[in-house]
Amino acid sequence: MYVTRGTFSQDLKDANTTLGGYLRATFPNLKPIQADYKSRADALVVDSAGASPTLIGTAVDLIPRLIAEPNELPTSAALLFPLNQDYREELAALVGLANDADRETQARAAWGLALCVSAYRAGAAIAPRIPELARAREFSASLMMTEAPPEAVAELVALRELLESRLMSKLAPPTVFGPLFDLSKLGKGQRIAAEADIISSGLLVDVKSNLAPKTKAGDRPDVLKPEHVHQLLGYALLDYSDAYLIQSIAIYSARYGSLIDWPLYDVANTAAGRTFDFTAARQQVWDLMQEDIEFV
């Protein structure tokens, strides 16, 4: 029986799910990777101004694709109302504003798009406002541009400027934004909802907007959490057919401007504490997830 909470991000947090338990048991030796990350991390550049960290994170995840593919609608936002043409037209207008020359306009548009993505992920029962606006034909790009509080605008302006200089120049073709995997593609074969941030020329990048806790000295040195490593290794395992030819994995820490990468197989070997057979492990995960699903 394959046990899941429905999304990979939720499963990562729960040792009682099949994937959460598998990753913890298979990759327990994370301290050397965390130590290496700590030695290479940059100092804090963009502190919190008080905006919702969840929505800031969602907006920052969207920004690389908005820059690189300015005519593409964010997948999750578009899926909220895939057949509502008025909604899609306003969404497209919002995407256009996200690449305006004015920094504040960019930030407000990214926040508005993040609200739409969050509404899709949470569902109408938990986040009803955007669905209610769309159903009442009141959803508009101009309205979404008024949603961002001043603290969110300030953070997103700074985070985008840092991302443009520290991340975008490091991406090389072919680059895929929001890649899905063999086990997470929409359709009958989908076993879990799992969408990575970026795969660029074999480099799997996860964008993090975490703000580390303060030390006694008052600073906030960046930290790599165990679930961050498990997330990257989990994505690579879900790529059953090796469609993306992932060779390296990386964290882009948005508030610190650090892009820290490692060879995939080195991380797997270190975290597993042995020579790790990725091909066999992909088959094992595939087989586990072909069993009947039990939602917890």
Secondary structure as GFF3:
##gff-version 3
##sequence-region A 1 296
A	DSSP	beta_strand	2	4	.	.	.	ID=ss1
A	DSSP	alpha_helix	8	12	.	.	.	ID=ss2
A	DSSP	alpha_helix	18	26	.	.	.	ID=ss3
A	DSSP	alpha_helix	31	40	.	.	.	ID=ss4
A	DSSP	alpha_helix	53	68	.	.	.	ID=ss5
A	DSSP	alpha_helix	75	79	.	.	.	ID=ss6
A	DSSP	alpha_helix	85	97	.	.	.	ID=ss7
A	DSSP	alpha_helix	103	122	.	.	.	ID=ss8
A	DSSP	alpha_helix	129	135	.	.	.	ID=ss9
A	DSSP	alpha_helix	141	144	.	.	.	ID=ss10
A	DSSP	alpha_helix	150	166	.	.	.	ID=ss11
A	DSSP	three_ten_helix	168	170	.	.	.	ID=ss12
A	DSSP	beta_strand	175	177	.	.	.	ID=ss13
A	DSSP	beta_strand	198	200	.	.	.	ID=ss14
A	DSSP	beta_strand	203	208	.	.	.	ID=ss15
A	DSSP	alpha_helix	226	238	.	.	.	ID=ss16
A	DSSP	beta_strand	248	253	.	.	.	ID=ss17
A	DSSP	beta_strand	258	263	.	.	.	ID=ss18
A	DSSP	alpha_helix	264	272	.	.	.	ID=ss19
A	DSSP	alpha_helix	278	288	.	.	.	ID=ss20
A	DSSP	beta_strand	293	295	.	.	.	ID=ss21
###
